[in-house]
Amino acid sequence: HGGSVIRTGVTGMDREHKHVVEYSLKLDSNPEFTGAVIAAYARAAYRMNQEGQKGCKTVFDVAPAYLSALDGAELRKKFL
């Protein structure tokens, strides 16, 4: 399983700058990946609830830091 998403856009006063963003996903195990995603979003839901957040959220509403098992300090150490 897998897939690709390609998004294009333009910027500039006269829309003269063209941009392309590509995301690609190739999976060895779709069930394992799906389980990991469900666990990550359950973790995010718990963390947001602990902060008092309530209501419906989409995947776009969830900050990536909520998804990781690492805390903010570890994420900064590892990725910055």
N, C-alpha and C positions, 0 to 999 in steps of 0.2 A: 504494500500500500504506500501511497505517497501522493504528492501533488505539487503544483506550482501556482504562485500568485504573482502576477506582474501588474504593477501600478505605474502609470505615467502621469506626468504633470508638467506644467510650464510656470515660469516665474519671470519677473522683469517688467519694466514699464510697458514694453511693447510685446510682452510674452515671448521674448526672444531666447530664453534659456529653457531647454527641454531636459527633463529628468526621468529616469527609470529606476524603480525599486523592484527587486526580485526576491521572492522568498521561495525556497524549495525544501521539500520534506521527503526523505526516503527512509522507510522503516523496515527493519528486520522483523519486528514483531508488533503488529498492530494492536493485539490485545494488551501487551505489556505497556505500550505507549499510552493507550487509552486509560489504563489503570493508573499510570503515573500522573496523567493530566487530572483525573478525577481526584486523586490524593492531593495534588497541589492546590486545586481550587477548594477542596474541603479545608485545607490548612489556611488558605486565604480567608474563607468565610469565618472560620474560628477567630482569626486574628482581628478581622474587621469588627466582629461582634464584641470582642474584648474591648475595643476602642469605643463601643457604643454605636457603631454604624448599623443601620437597619434598612430594610427595603430591598427591592429587586436591583440586581446588578447584572450587567452584561460582561463578557470577557474584556471588553474595551474599558470598563470602569474599574478594573482591578489592577492596581499598580504591580509591576513585576516583582518588587521586593516582598510582597505578601505571598507570592507563589513559592519562593525558595525555602528550603529547610534551614538555610543559613540565616543568621541574624544580620542586621545592617552593617555592623563592623566587619564581619567576615566577608560579606559581599564586596565591600569597599577594598579590603585587603587583597582579595582574590582577583578582582576585575579592574581595579584602577592602578 
